[in-house]
Amino acid sequence: MYDYLVVGSGLFGSVFAREAKNRGKSVLVIDKRNNVGGNIYTENIEGIHVHKYGAHIFHTNNKEVWDYLNKYIEFNRFTNSPIANYKGELYSLPFNMYTFNKMWGVVTPAEAKEMIDKQVKEAGITTPKNLEEQAISLVGKDIYLKLIKGYTEKQWGRDCKDLPSFIIKRLPVRFTYDNNYFNALYQGIPKGGYTKLINNLLDGIEVRLNTDYLKEKEKYENIAKKIIFTGPIDEYYNYKLGTLEYRSVRFETELLNIDNFQGNAAVNYTDRETPWTRIIEHKWFEFGKDDNGNDIPKTVISREFSSEWKLGDEPYYPVNDEKNNKLYEEYKKLSMNEKNVIFGGRLGSYSYYDMDKTVEKALELVKEEL
């Protein structure tokens, strides 16, 4: 009999398991995959830590979370500075003075603001009703058409006019020459990859892989006093109220016998015609070096394709529109009746969390529980 059964070895489950173990609790972690780490799992290919389920760049303004993770892993100084490729034209992201200079030839912040204000005024949008209007009201028509429209429509599989405006309200726009995408005090990639971080968190804790809780529920539901469930909340209830919607991502990963494919960790393809949304070149998250600091003569790239989620696919981004949020609230009501099951993490709470928020939520649960 364990004190806690943690279903899922992603960041949320691993942090909770670590803290429970530190407080003298007996803990079992199970995961249906054959590896720990959930979607932050990194696989070592030719000395390169490949982000198997998409690029993960840790960033936070929360010093407590940063200090907590630094007890278990050292971070490098990687700064996220993606590039936008529009039909061969390259632009800096986030939108900043380098972007505006390439787009319009402007040099000063005043000139850039004047150009955006002119285009916003010409559009005549007062209250944005959809994502297209919201984007144009923030950055004008030129940037919207070249750098937002195609990428967003590929990402969500819908016309920008059919997407809610709130999706793009946090669009970073800077009138400085600053290519740092995240406005965060702390940023980096774990040295040795995210799998090393998870292994360090789970050190000394019993872990069983290739174990699907929902398929072996009778075996596991009475094995612990409490269960921390980090899988999809609707799947836990066998979708009896309906299926929550997600966007999914498919990856085509290649090992190439060259030392440099694109010269940057992330390049977004913002035209509608290119089928993938971006290409990740994994070695540049760690400056092209292996764990011993040696240059790596090969490279691994992953093309990302956004897709509509269907049962059996990996769920990535919750579609937090009115219909889905309403359905989630119904599942949440059901979960309140569970005496010994706590739902958490991205899938358990049907929320898109950055990694720092995931850790924050896990530590909040620790305070409540332990």
N, C-alpha and C positions, 0 to 999 in steps of 0.2 A: 504494500500500500504506500503510494507516494503522497507527498503533500500537494505537489502540483504536477499535472501533465500539461506540457506546452505543445500545442499542435501547430507546427510550422517553425522552421529554424531561420526565418528572416531576421531582420534587425530588431523588430519589436519583440518577437519571441525570445531571441537570444539575450537581449538586455534584461528582460524580466527574469529569465532562467538564471542568469548570472547573479542578479541581486537576491533572488530567493535562495540560491545556493550559499551566497555570502552570509545570509542570515540563519544558516543552519537547517534550511528546509531540504527535504529530499525531492529531487526534480528528475523527471523523465521528459526528454524532448524527442518528438517523432516528426518525420517529414516524408511526404509521399515521393519526393524526388530522390535521386541517388547521390545527392550532394547537399551540404548545408548552405545557408546564405540566402535562400529565396531568390528574388530578382537582382540582388547585388552580387551574386556569385561571380567570381572571376576564375577563368580557366587558364592555366599556364600553357601557352603554345610557343615553342622555340624561345623561351625566356621572356615572352610578352604576356602580360596579364590581360587577357581578353575579357571584356565586359559582356558576358554571354547573353544577358537579357537587356541590353541597351546601356548606353553610357550613363554612369553615375558619378557626379562631381559633388563632393561634400562641401557645403557652404552654410554658414550660420552666423547670426549675431548673438546667439545664446552662449555665453561664456561657460555656464554650468554644463551644457551639453558638450561643448568643445573640450573642456577639461576632463570630463568623464571619459570620452572616447580616447583621449590621449594617454589615459592610464593603460590602455590595452593595445595601442598601436601608435606609431609615429607617422605623421602626415608629411608629404612633400609640399612644395610651394606652388603647385600647379594653379594657374589662373585661367578661367574659362574665357576664351576670346574666339568665338566661332566666326566663320566667314560665310557670307551668302553668295551663292553662285547663281546669277540669273542669265541663262543662255551665254555663259562664258564671261559675263561681266562680274567682277568680284567686288563685294561691298563689305565693310566692317559691321559687325554686330556686337553689342546692341547699337541702335541708331545713334550715331554721335557725329562729331564734326568731320571725321574721315568719311563717313557715309554721305553727309550732305555735300562735301567737297566733290566727291566722285559723281554724285547725282546731278549737281547743278553748277559746280565750279565755284561755289561760295567759299569764302575764307574765314569770315568772322561770325561769331554767334549771332550778331545783329542781322547779318544778311540771311543766315539760315532761318531765323525766326520770321523774318519778313517774307521769305519764300513760302514757308509753311502757312503763315497767317493768310497770305494771298490765296492759296489753294483751298484752305478751309472756308474762307469767305465766299469763294466762287462756288463751292459745293452747297452752300446755304443750309447746312444741317444745324438745327438748334437742339433738338432732343434726339440723340441716336436711337433708332428702333432696332437695329441689328448690328452684327459684327462689322459689316462693311462700312456702315455710317459711323460707327464708333472709331474705327481705324482711321478713316479719312479725317474725322474731326480732331484726331491727335497728331497725325503726321502728313496730312495732305494726300492728294491723289497719286502723285508719281511714286512715292515710296510704297503706298498701298498696293498699286498695280504690279510693281516689280518685286517687292520683297515680302508682302504679306498674303496677298490673295491666293496665289497658286499653292504656296506651302500650306496654308491653313485649310484649303479645300481638300488637299491630299490627306492632311492629318485627321480631319473629321469626316471626310467622305460626304460632305454636304456643301452646297453653295453658301458663300459668306452671307448672303442675304437671308439665309434660313437659320443662321446661327445666332444665339443670343449675344448681346453687346458685352455682357460681363466677362466673357472669356478673355477679352483683350484689354481690360481696364488696367492691368498691371504692366502694360507695354513700356519697357524702359526706353526713354528718349533723353539724350544728354547733349547739352550744348558745350561739351568739352571734348578734348582729344583723348578719350578714355575708352579703351577696348575691353575693359573688365566687365563681363556680362552681369555678374552678381554683385550687388551692392551689399557685400557682407564683410564683416571684420575678419572672419576666419574662413579659409578656403584651402582645399587640397585633396589629394588622393592618398589613401593609406599606402605606405611603403610595403611592398610585398603583396599588394592587392587586397580587395575586400574579403576574400575567402580567409586570408590570414587573420583579419580583424575578427571575423565570426568564430574561427577556431580558437582564438585567444579568449573570447567571451565565453565559449562553451568548454573551456579547459576543465577537466575533472567532472564534467556533467555527463550522465548517461544519454546517449543519442542513438536512436534507431532510424535508419534510412529505409527507403523503399517500403514505407509503412503508411497506408492510406487510412486515416482515422475513420472516415465515413463508411469505408468498406468493411472495417473491422470494429464497428462501433460497440457491439456487444462485448467484445474482448476488452476494449479500452475505457468505456464510459464509467466503469466502477473501479478503475485501477488507482485513482487518486481522489483526494478530498475535493480538489478543485481543478477545473480544466480551463486553460487559457487557449481559446480557439482563434487562430489568425487567418483562417480560410474565408471564402465568401460566405456571408451570413445567409444568403438565399439558398446556397447549396446545402448548408447545414440543415435547413428545414425542407430539403428536397423540392425546392421551388414551389411550395404549395400555394403561395400567394401570387406567384408570377416570377419572371426572371428579370433581374436587374441588368441593365445594359452597360457595356464597356466598349472602348475602342481597344483593338489589339494591335500588335506589331509583329511583323515577320522579318527575319534577318537572313541575308545571304552573306556568309563570311568566307573570305578567301585568304590563304597564306600565299604571299607573293615573294619571289626570289629577287626583290630589289630592296634597297634600304630606305626608300622614301617615296610614298605614292602621292601625297597631296600637301605635305609640309605643315599640316595642322591637325589637331585632334578631331575637330568637327567642321564639316562643310555642309551647309544647308543648301539644297537645290530648290529654289523658290519659284521656278516656272512650273506650270501645270503639266507640261508635256513629259518631263522627266518623271518616270514612275516612282522612284524612291524619294523619300523626304530628305535624307541626309546620308553622308558617308562618314563613318567613324574610322580613324586610323589610331588603333589602340596604343601603340608604342609612345605616342606623343603625350599621353597622360603622365608618362614617367620619363619624358625628355629623351626618348629613344634609347634608354639604358636598361640593362637587366639588373637583377638584384645585387650584383657585384659591381655595378657602375660601368660595365663594359658596353660599348656600342653594339647594337644588334644589326647584323647585316641583312636580315629579312624584315618583312612587315606583314601585319594582319589588318585587313579592312573589313568592315561590315556595312553593307547597304541596308537601310531601314525602309520597310514598306508598311505604311499604316493600313489597317483593314478593319472592317466591321467584325465585331466579336460574335462568335457563335459557340454554343455549348461544346466543350472539349478544347477550345482555344485557351491560351494563357490570357487572363484578364489584366489589362494594364491601366487604362485611364477610365475611371467611372464617368458616365455621362450624367453629370449632376444637373439635369434639367428638372422642371417642375414635376413631370410624370414619375421619373425615377426616384427623386427625393421623397415624393409622397409614398411610393412603394417601400422605400427603405424605412420610413418612419413606422410603417405597419410591421415590418420585420423586427424593428427595434422594440416595439411594444411586446412582441412575442418573447424576445430575449430577456425582457424584464422579469418574466415568470420563471426563468431558469435559476434553480437554487445554487448550483455549483459550477455553472459555465459562464465565463467572462469572454466577451467578444472584443477583439482589439486589432490594431494594425490597419493597413490600407484597405484590405478586403473585408475584415470584420466590421469596420465602421463605414464602409462604402464612401471613402474620402480619398482625394489625392493628397498625399502627404509628401513633402520633401523629406529627406533622410533625417535632418535635424529635428523636424516635428515628430517623426516616428519615435526617435529616442526620447524626446520630451514627453510624449504620451505614455511611453513605457515606464519612464521614471515617475510620472504622475500616478500610474496604477500601482507601482511599488509602494509609494507613500500611502495610498489608500488601503492596500492589502496588507502590507508588512510593517 
